[in-house]
Amino acid sequence: MFGISKEALEMLRKEYPPGTRVELVTMDDISAPPAGTKGTVLAVDDIGSLIMRWDSGSSLNMCYGEDVVRKVND
């Protein structure tokens, strides 16, 4: 499954269910929103990417094992 185990994928889906609010810590992409941007998780796809809706209007997804977010309560 493209570098993510079934167990890790299940863990991600439990950790980041749809509606989870997160804040971007780091993303290595020229199109990335700035660090500190908040967003909402829409889903976790089959390769572990977080499907995102950023408050800034961006929809750039978070790549498993590369990008970093932290949960927030707001």
N, C-alpha and C positions, 0 to 999 in steps of 0.2 A: 504494500500500500504506500508507495512513494515516500518511504523513509519514516513513517510514523506507525507505531504498533497499534493494534486494535485496542489494547488496554490504555495507551496514552490518548488515543482519540476519544474513548469513552470518558476518560478523566477530564479532558478539555471540555467536552459537551456538558458534563456535570458542573464544572467550575464556571463556565461561561454560557449559561442558558440564554435564549433570546430575551432581550430587555436589560441585560447586565450593563451597567454604566462603567466605563473605563476612562482612564486618562493616559495619553500617549507619553511614554518615557523616551523611547528611541525607535526610529525607523530609518533604515538606510535606503532611502529612495528620494530622488530629486523632486518628486511630486508630493512627498509626505507633508502632512500638516505639521505645524510647529510642535515641538515638545510642549506638553501641558494641555494640548487640545483634548477636549472630552468628546466622547461619543457613545453610541449604543450598539451593542452586539446584536446582529440580526439572526445569526446562525453560525455554526462551525461546519465547514465543508469536509469532504472525505479525505483531504490531505492535511487537515488540522488548521487551515487558515480561518481566522475570525472574519466573518462577513460583517462589514462595519457601515454605520451611518454616523459620520463625524458631524459634530455641531457646526463646524465651519462650512458644511455642504459637501465635503469630499466623501467619496465612497471607496477609497483605497483600502484594500483588505490588509489585515495583519498576517504576516507569514510565520508559521510555526517554526520555532527554533532560531529565528532571525530578529524579529521585531519584539519590542517589549512594551507592555501596558500594565497598569495596575488598576485594580478595582477601586471605585469611588462610590460614595453614597451621597448623591445630591438630588 
